[in-house]
Amino acid sequence: MTTSPFPLEPTAAEAQQAIRDEFAFFADWAERYQYLIDLGRKLPPFPEEWKTEEHRLHGCQSMVWIVPQGNRERLEFHAISDSAIVSGLIYLALRVYSGRTAGEILATEPDYIADIGLARHLSPTRSNGLASLLAFIRDTARAQA
């Protein structure tokens, strides 16, 4: 078991607002991509023994592994990718959803994606991978609710 830094904010809504505020600081998408890469580097260590087919998230062009832990009162997600930008996308999703109750996860739409312009600036394969990640998180919460 690894230690999770999430949640950083008290609620998922506050996490989304913090993400909006941070991305509003950058003038262009080159800076935002660099920030995503920097965020991905902040993910906690992911044990090598978790990098198995069982924990692999399908639907992503990059290799992504995700391990859920907990129950309906507190679900934590540990994840990593072999792609720097995808790791940044994982960081944002975990910031919003990891460490929350199943109910809060299910009640929180990922509005930050459109609000910060990710929907317009991700390649189709990265968009599909992000959708797969968010679906996995919601499906896990639904199973625990």
HUMO-V385709 format. One line per field, one symbol per residue. phi: phi as a letter, one per 30 degrees, with the letter a starting at -180 (. if undefined). burial: # if it has 24 or more other C-alpha atoms within 12 Angstrom, else .. Layout:
BEGIN
phi = ???
burial = ???
END
This chain:
BEGIN
phi = .cdcdcddcdbddddddddedddddddbdddddddedddeddddeceedddbdecdcdjcdddbbbbdbjbddaccbcaabdcdddddddedddddcdicdedddddcdddedddcjdedccdedddddddddddddddddddcd
burial = ...#.###..###.###.##..#........##.###.#####..#........###..#.########..#.########..#######################.#.####..#.#...#...##.######.###.##....
END
